[in-house]
């Protein structure tokens, strides 16, 4: 594909994603906004409403990324060439999820969410490989407008996927093996915490874990006094401490040859 066309297509996909997500709450699609559909499920893993303001940060980051990848200097950049198709796929999945969610096709929302999660994982892995393969490091602009943007996006979609799984299971009348809702949510917090620790261990992605901490605090605030809140605060303590350690412990450089 022509590099200029690739850059334009990326801009269009990002713009479409932001446009549809804006319509979801301003129109709103099918007469209900995204939060109203979510609130119809008594799911304890869902954080307080203010936590969802992170979407504003994600959209701002995606706008910055779309502009950055359109620079002439990025036309032949191998990383942009590798991640562009996955960014498009993720955007398409994001848009599909919105319509499926608002029209209450809940099992299909999970399919769209998993596609979005997988596409972001591929983007994250490609970014990590490029960063590890260069001895001079990445530029400050790439760090902020590519690396951090997709780490934050991936972190939030990790949280959203866990919540989506819980919501789909609830809508399917699954009895959670008899486990009470707050306890089940506490288990999900533990799973998300392990994912955060793995991401720190393998990639030292502090932006990713900061998103988890943001979500955990929101869960603890919304469900104060429950076992879910206790688990969330423990997750904050464990993942937070690991993030601080990762920030201050210098990562050893791999020796070539």
N, C-alpha and C positions, 0 to 999 in steps of 0.2 A: 504494500500500500504506500502511496505517496506520503511523505512525512508531513506535509502541510495538511493533507486530508486527515491523517491520523490525529493531528493536534486539534483540528476543527471538530472531529467526531467526539473527542474527549470532552471538549467544551460543551457540546450539545448534550451529551449524556449527563454531565454534571448539572447543567442548567435544568434539564428535564426532571432530574431527581429532586432538586430543590423546589421547582415549580409544583410538582405533584404533591410533595410533602406539605407545602404551604397551603395548597387547595384542600388538603385533607382536614385542616383545622379552620380554614377561613370560609370555605364554601358551605358547610363541610360536605365531604363525599358521603352519599347515601344518608344524609341528614344527621350524621353523628360524627363527632371528632374522634381522633385516635384514642385519647384518654378515656372518653366515655365508654368505648368498647372494652378497653382494658379494665375499667372499674366494674364492669359487669361480672368479672370473675373474682371470687374471694381467694385470691392467690397471695400468699404471704411473702413470696420472693419479690414482689413488685415494690419498688422504693417510693418514697414520698414524691408528690408531684413536682416539686422544685428541681429534683434531680434530672428530670427530662429536659431541662434547659441546656443540657450538654449538647443537644442537637444543634443549638445555635453555634456553638464552638466548632462542631464537626462541619457544619455547612460553610462557616467562614473559612475553615481549613481547606475544604474542597474547592472553594472559589480561588483561594490562594494557589492551590495545586494546579487548577485548570489554567490559571494565568501563567504560572511558572513553566509548565510543560509546553506552553505556546511560544516561549522565547525562541528566537532563531538558534541560540546555542544548544537548545534541547532537541532539535530536529533529528540529529543523528545519534543522540544519546542512547546507548544500548539498553539502559534501564528503562527508559520511557518506551522503547519499542517492545520490551518484554512485558511490561505491566499494563500497557494500554488496553489490550483485549480483556484482561481480567477486571480492569476498572469499568469497562463497558458492561461486562456481564454482571458485576456487582450492582451497578446502577439500574440495570434492567430488573434485577431481582428485587431491589429496594422498591422500585415503582410497582412491580407486580404485588409485592407484599402489602402495600398500602391499599390497593383495590380489593385484594382478597380479604384483608382484615376488616375493612369497612363494610364489605358485603357478607361478612361472617362465614367465609369458607375456610374455617379454622385448620382443618388438616392440610390444606394446600398452602396455608401461610407458613407452615413449618418447612415445607419443601422449598419455598422461596427464601426463607430465612437461612436454611442450610446452604443453599447456593450462594447467598450473599456472604455467609461466614467462610465458605470454602474459597471464594474468589479473593476475599481480603487476606486469608492465610497465604495464598499464592503470592499476592502482592508483597506481603510482609516478608516472606521467605526470599523473594527476588531482591528486595531492598537489602536484606541482611547479607546475602551472598555478595552483592556488589560492595557493600561496606567492608566485608571481611577480605575481599579480594584486592583492595586498593591500599597501597602503603601510605599514600598521602592523605587518606581520609576523605570525607565528603565536605562539600562547601556548606557554609552556614545556611544559605538559602535552601539547599536540598535537605539539610537536617530539619529545618522548621517546616518547609512546605511539602515535603514528601515523607521523610522518615517519621516525624512526630505526628503528622496528620493521619497517616494510616495506622500507626500504633494506637492512637486514641480511638479511631473509628473501629478498629478490630477489638479493642477492649470493650467498647460499649456494645458491639454486636455479640460478643461473647456473653455478656450479661443478658442481652435481649433474647438470645437463643435459649438460655436456660429458662427464662420467664416464659417464652413461647412454648417450649416443651411442656411446662407445667400447665399452661392455659389449655393447650390442645388435649392433654390427658384429662383435665377436668371436664372439658366440653364433651369428651367421649365417655363420661360417667365412670372413669377408672377409679377404683376405690383406694388406690395408693397402697395396696397390700394391708389396708387397715391402719396405716400410719396417719396420725393427725396432721392437719395442714401445717401448723407451726413447726412441727418436728421435721416434716418433709422439706420445708423451706430451709431449715437449719442444715439439713444434709446437703441441699443445693448450694448453700453458702460455703460449706466445707469443700465441695467439689470445685467451685469457682476459685476458692483460695488456693487449692492445689494447682490449678491451672496458672494462677498468677505466680506462684513460686517456681513452677516449671519455666515460665517465660523469663523470670529473673535469672534462673540458673543457666538457661541456654542462650538467652539473647540480651540479658541485662536491660530489658525494655521497661524503664521506670515510667514513661508516659502510659504504657499499658496498665501497669499496676495502680497508678494514680486514679485511673478510671474505675477500677474495681473498688478502691477505697471510697471514692465518691458514691458509688452505688451502695456499698455496705453501710455507710453512714446513713444514707437515705432510707434503707431498709430498717435499720435500728431505730431511727426517728419515727417512722410510720408505725412500727409494730412494737413500740416501747412496752416493756413489762412481760414480753413473751419469750419463749425459748429461742425464737427466731432472732429477736433483738440481741440476746446474749451471744448467740453464734456469730451474728454480724459484728458485734464489738470485738469478739475474739479474732475474727478475720481481719478487722482493722489493725489490731495489735500485731498479729503475726505477719501479715503482708506488709504493713507499714514498717515494722522493724527490719524486715528483709530488704525492703526498698531503700531504707537509709543505709544499711550495710553495703548494698550494691553501689550506692552513690559514692561512698567513701573508700571502698576497697578497689584499688586499681586492678583492672583486668589485664592479665599477662598477655603479651603479644606472642602470636605463634611464629616460630622461626621457620624461615623458608629452607627447603632442602632437607 
